[in-house]
């Protein structure tokens, strides 16, 4: 069962919540459970499927500050840090501390959207193969490289297709593993299931599930098990590649939580 965006009235004025990055609301049964982020005086929230809501009960802290825009575009805001992965389809300007790029395909890479979140203090990280395309990036990484930053580290991991030609290993395109606070995230980029995923340990895994350009839900469930994720957040899915029924299958296949976020765009 899937829900459209809803509106609601908070019990107190919005100013009362400004000290909280995220509020978890238990809504009436017909709304399911929603996560609201109080950002710049605005309420933004994503609804989960009713089924996924039951699976992630008690894990709300792992979901704090996460927004999925579309495709592989994800933003994480927590503990005073803002990280964007593949910013595209953004709905507002902001100031990113870190921007991680996985590869330069048109549906993942937008110089306009990067500019919307990039400040003089933003660190921009990209695959080494993107040097000619994006010469002013701060760091270029290859699979296996570790970038040590003030406060947390970023591990670049491989992302490629095994039996398709959309994302080849020769390009050296990337996924990323990083920790903010006490939560470790794995953003897989555009990839199929890879044996190297058994070497990744994370709490939250952003995994592509479309099944055409990337792995489908069966391999996404396998990837989630391999990396030890407590929660899978499906990305890079939606008509015509990856349907709601596919995501419900992922919920059946994966032994822990699946959090289905509503795309912002």
Buried (B, 14 or more C-beta within 10 A) or exposed (E): EEBEEEEEEEEEEEEEBEEEBBBEBEBEEEBBBBBBBBBEEEBBBBBBBBBBBEBBEEBBEBBBBBBBBBBBBBBBBBBEBBBBBBBBBBEEEBEBBBBBBBBBBEBBBBEEBBEBBBEEEBBBBBBBBBEEEBEEBEBBBEBEBEBEBEEBEBBBBBBBBEEEEEBEEEBBBBBBBBBBBEBBBBBBBBBBBBEBBEEBEBBBBBBBBBBBBBBBBBBBBBBBBBBBBBBBBBBBBBEEBBBBEBBBBBBEBBEBBBBBBBBBE
